[in-house]
Amino acid sequence: MTKRVDLRSDTVTQPTQAMRDAMANAVVGDDGSGEDPTINELEARYAKIVGKEAAVFVPSGVMANQIAIRVNTRPGDVIIAGRDQHVVSFELGAAARNSGVQFALVDDTTGQLNVDDVLSIIDAEADHQPHIAMVSVENTHMPSGGTPWNVRDLVALKSAIGNLPLHLDGARLFNAVVATGTSAKEFAAPANTVMTCMSKGLCAPVGSLLAGSATDMETARIERKRLGGAMRQAGILAAAGLVALDTMIDRLSEDHARAKQLATLFAQAFPEANYDPATCQTNIVSFNHPQARQIIGELEQLGVVGGTIGPRRVRFVTHAGVSDDDVTFVAEVLKNFKPS
């Protein structure tokens, strides 16, 4: 059977043995009543890491983002976000379905939002346009290729929007931390709410965390219940998250190094894509190609499994399940690969 290297996403990661052991031995209680000590410990740990008063453990990153929206908006409000952000393009319209809000979209090709674009939309509210309730950013920015924000630009954005809430979708926040040397607390400081996934590069099987002020997190617990996310003896899951925070952050640099090798290989294999491998700063290789879905299908037949995030945009993601030998295998496949 042909070797298979799974580069679809870092969500395919498997929990480590240390995580499995911690899950098996977790002390649990009824989290619906705030009585699960392992969940309480994870929430407190994450809140401290990102410099917020409190945090809430939820089943998924999508739910964390959706709760943040419900905390910061009311039906009919507008959220300013990049047009390719996860909360806009990859949550199946959940913001409109769950919260009755709409988006005002700005260009985020580089992974960041232009302050002037954001301020123009805010200023338009004076012209009888809908109320702007929140600005959302993504760090790292997945569609542009896992691009980390410059923290100075985040601070400048928050300064420009003043009291308007800023939500940080930090699904891969620790990838940004490792890539830039900026702490999670520094990245989160300008944001009113911040979320991070435990189940991507950090390898926990389930769960994300949302953090913010104590008042906002009290509201978040209510919204979590409304969305069906209140859990009971879920400390079994939180135990893996604690191990993830203890053992899996520093190793993200290995994923970044392998992604950069792959970026060079893909740039060489597809010169027609005009992909600059230097843009790969974390664990995501993503570029446009006119035959995106075709090359993904043909590479999969050869054992290199990636994906598309748009009709003409491919994505390959490194993670703990990808080794140096896997990178060598991809190099061999790409050496003579031509779309049919």
Steps between C-alpha positions, in 0.01 A plus 500: 500500500622852415630703793249768610599839639194681636540875456130588495499676836652503846159384623602144406748488788472217752521544879832400652539215745546756778164650404331161497642422845386836635152447357474157657592636842324838490311619806158611376180663616190667359630786288145622446516598866861616482613195699747330267843571651693405187298734280533773759877453499522513121285813480709674765825396332393628161362825642835565667694422183300749294474756780124497545284478812318180410453234233239248390568152359285412197484205260633679189660810356188576301296505821758724666473750214122482499481559874732801464260639240203452731687665787597806293201556269122514469287390202530740207850614596799500267837332558803628311725215391731388223311341215696173525499459878379175648204663675384637162575224251538173687223489762208436261330834563477434873517867597187582300323180602581516870527870575317685221804714419667595175858563387664803343798348322840649432797368309718263705722360224810567711341349812446837666232769480575849376408750771371756251265239348363421844456864596316577176237240585467626857463857374218395265278426799440874517332472159207291626684172447478206745670513837858374509524285811831318469820453301638149454856398406666162450849410627650307338303579186437164340396587140807716432723212607503505879621861516562638850401856585759757598395584856568868441236497225251334734562768760462770235171349381358491852615855564326614182165332578495618861229344716370280220553134603781314325478120476816299433439168328821340621423144393873471427612772741793295629631456147517880486673505839767252393554662160538856627624476858205715607323361806137390494431767762643772277298382200181481707542829685324716237209255473186494713453130429748239376462134413743215433454142380660218697427248225713633212879520530483442875362148435226481762203296373223752575447851625564872473515782751351849495635765736413856594375703793325323786174669405524398136584143595194481725297593193702252294394215730136591443553509123693172511197335659266656245713355222503155660863516606464461875666172597499286810800286603708644217817524706600188306540732200650790692772271637637461148491877458717546808757260361483683168584833664783339696664296224386593150564871451878503457492212253294710258833631371556155347175533303608843381839376382344215303237730349773732376674206334173400337436858390826497304417163346152609390631830362751307289242244386241762398683807365179603323350571844748783565509388861765663717609240759632778722138585584475171693568601859318232699353159414285575195596493133226661291503640148283560197506265203265487200471121537479495878245222541657293226850506646365421847320195361800378302745553787272302729524205261877519551474514880527875563167607648415869510186703451344808347357802681358650182451403135855605412682496834681199645613441856749265664542500879777351710439363849636255757412206276734619223865392519821587316461174308156617391648822364755295309219288357312810384819624335529176305137517389530862388828445317330366189140604561306674221121544498346274236 
